[in-house]
Each structure stands twice: as C-alpha cells, then as structure tokens.
C-alpha cells in the first residue's frame, strides 16, 4: 500500500503567520542544540540537517523539520533511515505527524522520534525499543545513543524562549 508522492511536500502550509514563525523558530532552536552537541562530541559520522527529503519508497517521501543522519548521503535525497527525526507540530500537520509519520518512522527503524509542540511548549521523545516506540519521561535534557560509540547529551531548555 503506497502513499502519494509528496505526502509531506506541503510541509510549511501553516496558514497563520504567527504559527509559522513560531514553528520555524522552534525547529531552528532544536537544530542548533543538536548541531552544537554533535560538534562537541566524538560522533564524526553524525550531522544535523534542516528539512531534507527522506525517500522511503518511490511513492513515499517525507521531509522532517530536523534530522540527524549518521553516515554519508550520496544522493540528492536520504535513502536510509536517519538516527533521529524531529517534527514540529502545526495545526495543518499535527495529525499526520502524530500518526502517519510516527508509524512510518517506527517501521523504518528511526531510533528517535521527537515531536515538538510550540503551542503547548512540550517535547515528546520516543525511543525505538524492540522495534516499537516508547515515550521517554519528560525532560529538558536527554542522552541519545545515535550509533555504536556515538552518544550525545542535548539540552532543550532554551528551545521555547
């Protein structure tokens, strides 16, 4: 059962300027936290990215808000599972982010799926355990094991300010 190409091509379809600006600011703050944490770590193979096409199949391409990829991207799109994905909720994408994308990322073996809600100022961290996502306890700092001998500790205390 395929999904229409471009399931998330209309990712930035927030209709209210304030919601779109808040969405963008939160995504940038999260990427900034990951970028600096990765640079300070020994994880030479892992890098954080802004939205990037993640091609699961010919008819399913997702565009996460932020992602961490461990390994070399050799095509114009990502064709293997990222280690971590962040989706920042907006009124237009919340249902898709919480259900469709959650299931797809889980099926593809994405180790961590983070859902940021700018309106509620909450960050949910799901970790893949035995091929199923488990919600981790709410915290403003979290340690991520991205790959063998590559762990980072990210501080999210400033993402809402």
For each residue, the residues with C-beta under 8 A, 3 or more apart:
1:
2: 57 58 59 60
3: 7 59 60 100
4: 7 59
5: 9 58 59 60 61
6: 9 10 61
7: 3 4 60 61 62 96 100
8: 11 61 62 63 93 96 101
9: 5 6 61 63
10: 6 13 92
11: 8 51 63 65 93
12: 20 23
13: 10 90 92 93
14: 19 20 23 90 91 92
15: 19 91 92
16: 19 20 91
17: 20 21
18: 21 22
19: 14 15 16 22 23 90 91 118 119
20: 12 14 16 17 23 24 90
21: 17 18 24 25
22: 18 19 25 26 118 119
23: 12 14 19 20 26 27 65 88 89 90 118
24: 20 21 27 28
25: 21 22 28 29 118
26: 22 23 29 30 88 116 118 159 160
27: 23 24 30 31 50 65 66 86 88 116
28: 24 25 31 32
29: 25 26 32 33 158 159 160
30: 26 27 33 34 65 66 86 88 114 116 156 159
31: 27 28 34 35 48 49 50 66 86
32: 28 29 35 36
33: 29 30 36 37 154 155 156 158 159
34: 30 31 37 38 48 66 68 84 152 154
35: 31 32 38 39 48
36: 32 33 39 40
37: 33 34 40 41 152 153 154 155
38: 34 35 41 43 46 47 48 68 152
39: 35 36
40: 36 37
41: 37 38 46 150 151 152
42: 149 150
43: 38 46 70 146 147 150 151 152
44:
45: 70 71 72 147 150
46: 38 41 43 68 69 70 83 146 147 150 152
47: 38 68 69
48: 31 34 35 38 66 67 68
49: 31 52 66 67 68 69
50: 27 31 65 66
51: 11 63 64 65 66
52: 49 63 64 67 69 73 77 78
53: 61 62 63 76 77 78
54: 61 62 63 64 67 77 78 82 85
55: 58 60 61 77 78 79
56: 60 61 62 104 108
57: 2 60
58: 2 5 55
59: 2 3 4 5
60: 2 3 5 7 55 56 57 104
61: 5 6 7 8 9 53 54 55 56 77
62: 7 8 53 54 56 101 104 105
63: 8 9 11 51 52 53 54
64: 51 52 54 67 82 85 86 87
65: 11 23 27 30 50 51 86 87 88 116
66: 27 30 31 34 48 49 50 51 85 86 88
67: 48 49 52 54 64 78 82 84 85 86
68: 34 38 46 47 48 49 82 83 84 144 146
69: 46 47 49 52 73 78 82 83
70: 43 45 46 82 83 146 147 150
71: 45 80
72: 45
73: 52 69 78
74:
75: 78 79
76: 53
77: 52 53 54 55 61
78: 52 53 54 55 67 69 73 75 82
79: 55 75
80: 71
81: 108 109 110
82: 54 64 67 68 69 70 78 85 110
83: 46 68 69 70 110 111 112 144 146 147
84: 34 67 68 110 111 112 113 114 144 146
85: 54 64 66 67 82 105 110 112 113 114
86: 27 30 31 64 65 66 67 114 115 116
87: 64 65 93 97 101 113 114 115 116
88: 23 26 27 30 65 66 116 117 118
89: 23 93 94 97 98 115 116 117 118 119
90: 13 14 19 20 23 93 94 118
91: 14 15 16 19 94
92: 10 13 14 15
93: 8 11 13 87 89 90 96 97
94: 89 90 91 97 98
95: 98 99 100
96: 7 8 93 99 100 101
97: 87 89 93 94 100 101 102 115
98: 89 94 95 101 102 115
99: 95 96 102 103
100: 3 7 95 96 97 103 104
101: 8 62 87 96 97 98 104 105 113
102: 97 98 99 105 106 113 115 126 133
103: 99 100 106 107
104: 56 60 62 100 101 107 108
105: 62 85 101 102 108 110 113 133
106: 102 103 109 110 113 128 131 132 133
107: 103 104
108: 56 81 104 105
109: 81 106 128 131
110: 81 82 83 84 85 105 106 113 128
111: 83 84 127 128 144 145 146
112: 83 84 85 125 126 127 128 144
113: 84 85 87 101 102 105 106 110 125 126 128 133
114: 30 84 85 86 87 123 124 125 126
115: 86 87 89 97 98 102 123 124 126
116: 26 27 30 65 86 87 88 89 122 123 124 159
117: 88 89 120 121 122 123 124
118: 19 22 23 25 26 88 89 90 121 160
119: 19 22 89
120: 117
121: 117 118 160
122: 116 117 138
123: 114 115 116 117 138 156 159
124: 114 115 116 117 135 138
125: 112 113 114 135 136 139 142
126: 102 112 113 114 115 133 134 135 136
127: 111 112 133 134 136
128: 106 109 110 111 112 113 131 132 133 134
129: 132 133 134
130:
131: 106 109 128
132: 106 128 129
133: 102 105 106 113 126 127 128 129
134: 126 127 128 129
135: 124 125 126
136: 125 126 127 139 142
137:
138: 122 123 124
139: 125 136 142
140: 155 156 157
141: 153 154 155 156 157
142: 125 136 139 153 154 156
143: 151 152 153 154
144: 68 83 84 111 112 151 152 153 154
145: 111 150 151
146: 43 46 68 70 83 84 111 150 151 152
147: 43 45 46 70 83 150
148:
149: 42
150: 41 42 43 45 46 70 145 146 147
151: 41 43 143 144 145 146
152: 34 37 38 41 43 46 143 144 146
153: 37 141 142 143 144
154: 33 34 37 141 142 143 144
155: 33 37 140 141 158
156: 30 33 123 140 141 142 159
157: 140 141
158: 29 33 155 161
159: 26 29 30 33 116 123 156
160: 26 29 118 121
161: 158
